[in-house]
Amino acid sequence: MTASDDLRAQVLEACHGLAAYGLGPGIGGHVSVRVPGKEQYWTNVLDRTFEEMTLEDIVLLDFDGNVVEAGRPVSPGIGFHPGIYRLRPEAGAVVHTHGYWVTAQSAFARPPRTFHNLATYFHDRVAVAPDDEIESIAPALRENDIAIVIPWHGAITIGKDLGEAAALHVTFDYACRLDVMLAGTDAPPMPDEHGRAIQKLLAKANYLELTWDLIRRKAKRAHNGEVVVPLAA
């Protein structure tokens, strides 16, 4: 397997893993990974859900939107992927879903509040863009942002590699779920000072690497030989 083949396989694995978490039941949403040293990236086609993806559904595009391999239709909204890669040379992967909780939380048009230690990953690291056009994302995206909320739409996460981007996405979904479920209650968000201390502690841990391993295990467990059957939350 070549390095490029491995990246293609990672996109499939991430699609299946996200589906196992319930983040891919409908048409839409995209996972991408940058090809190092080239203005190209692997991503999934439009006409299959994450649950249904096969290796043939992962296609290679260049940054101008041309399909390099496996000419299949991709999302017309895919343009922010190469846009982010151009803005953030260190970014190796981008994940975008319309998962139930990230979409519900996006209706608040703000970052999720911090109700758990893991949510501190996103403390002061979430952009809010009015839509998914790179022209809207670019002004909102700060140097250290790792997630983007698109109001009434969904969310995007950015990682140095696909494992990090996918792990951040399922963690962001969890943070959004807590925010939505606790909205309208008296539950106080974590104080900023405490959140910053936890954020520093998490920076020393390998949580995201372990979560990517978990995503991959869940993908295998949830695949019935034909499609992914989402696991119970």
N, C-alpha and C positions, 0 to 999 in steps of 0.2 A: 504493500500500500504506500503510495506517495504521500508527501506532506499535504498536498492539495486534497487527495482522497480522504485523508484523515479529517481535515476540516469539514468536508462535505458530510462525513459520517457523524461528526459532532453536532452539526445542525440538525440532522435527523434525530439524534439522541436527545437533544434539547427539546425539540418539538414533542417527542413522545413523553419526556419527563414533565414538561409543562402541562400536557394533556392529562397525565396521571394526577396532577394537582387540580384538575378541573378548569384549567386556563385555556383550553382550546376546543370547546364543543361546537363552535360555529365557524362559518367562513370568515376569514379576516384574521389579522394579527400576523406578525412576521418576525423571524429570527434571522440574524445574519452574523457572519464572521468574516473579517477582513483577510485577504490573502497577503501575507507579508511581502513587502517589496514591490507590490503591484497595485494599481488602481482598480482592483477587482474584489468582489466579495461573493460568497455563497449565501443563498437564501432560499426560502420555500416558495412554491407556486401558490397561486390564489385559489385554485379550484378544488383544494383538498383542505380538510380541517387538520389541526395538529394530530388529532387521533388517528387519521387515515394515512398520514404521510409515509411514503416509501423512499428509498434512496433516489429513485428516478424522479421524485418530486422536488429534489433539491437542485437548484440551477445556479450557474455561474454568471454574474453580471459584471460589467465594468461600471465605473463611476458616472458614466454618461447615460446609463440606463440600457445599454445594449446587452442582449443575452449572448454570452460567449459560448456556452454549452447548453444543450438540452432546451431547445426553443419552446418554452411553455409560458403561458400568461402568468405574470406576477402582479401584485397589487399595484394599482395606479398611485397609491400613496407611499410607495417604497422610497421616494426620493430623499427623505430625511436621513436614510442610512448613510449613503455616500456623503451627504451634507455634514453629518456628525463626524464621519471619518476625516473629512477635510479640516473641520474645525478642531478636532482633537486627535492629533497624530498618535497619541499614546493609546487611544481606544482600539481594541481589537474585536469587539463584538457589541451588538445592539439587540435588545429584545423589546418587542412591543406586543401587548395583548389587550383584549377587551374583556379580561376576566371580570366576573361578577363584582367582586369587592373593589378592585381598582377602578372599575367603571362607576360603581356607586359612589365611591369616595371622590371621584373626579368631579361630581356634581357640586361639591363644595367649592370648587375652583381655588383650592389652596393645598399646600402640603398636608399630609396626615399628621395629626398630633401624636405625641409620644406617650404611649400607654404601656410600653414593655421595653426591656433592655435592648432587644434586637432592633426595635424601631429607632434607636439612637444612631444606627448607621446613617439614617437619612436626616438627622438633625442639621438644619441649615445647609443641606446638600441637595435640595429638590427645587428644580425650576418649574414655573407654571407658564405654559405657552398657550396662546389663544386657539391654535390649531396645529396640525402636524406638518405644515409647510416649513421647510428649513428657514425660509425668510422670517417666520414667526419664532422659530426655536432659537435661532442664532443670537438675537438680542437678549433673550431670557436666560440662556445657558451660561452659567459662570464656570470658572476654571475647575472648581472642585465638585461641581454637581455630578451626581451619579444616577439621578432619576428625574423624569419630566412628567408632570401631570398635564394632560390635555383635557380641559373641562368638557364634561358630558361626552366623553369619548373613551379614554383609557389611559394607559401609562407606558412609559419607555424607561428602560434601564440601560446603563452603559457600563461595560467592564473592560479590563485589560485583555481578557480572553472570554471565550464563551462560557466557561464554567462560572466565572465571576458574574457575568451579566445575567445568567440564568438564576444563580443563587440569590443575587440581589433582587431579582424579579419576584421569586416566590416569597422572599422575606418582606418585600414591599407590599405584596398582596396581603400578607398577614398583618402588617401594620395598618393597612387600609381597612381591613376587616374589623380590627379593634376600634378604629376611629369611628366607623359607621355604626357599629353596634353600641358604642358608648355615647354617641351623639344624643343630646337631650337629657343626659343623666347628670348627676352631681359628681361623677368621677373626675378627679383633677388630673390633668396631664402631668407628666414628670417635670419637675423644675429644671430649668435650663442648666444650672450649675451641676446638678446630679447627672443630667443627660450627657454633658460634655465629659464628665469623669468616666462614665460607662463607655462612651464612644472611644476614648483613649484606651481603655482596657480591651475592647473588642479589636482594636487595631493590632494588638499583640497576639490575638488568637487566630486560629486557622478555621474559623467557623465557615467561611464561604467555601473553602476547599472541601470541607466535610459535607457541606450542604450540596455541593455539586455531585459528590459521590452518592449522596442519598437520592438526589434527583435521578441519577443514572440507574440506581437499584430499583427505584419505584417504576421507572420506565420499563425495565425488563419484567418486573412482576405484574405490571398492568397490561402488558401486551399479550393478547390471546392467540397470537399467530396471524391475525389479520388486521386488527385495529387495537388501539389502546382503550381499555375500559377504565374510566377514572376511578381512583381509589376513594373511599369514604374519607371525608375531612376529619 
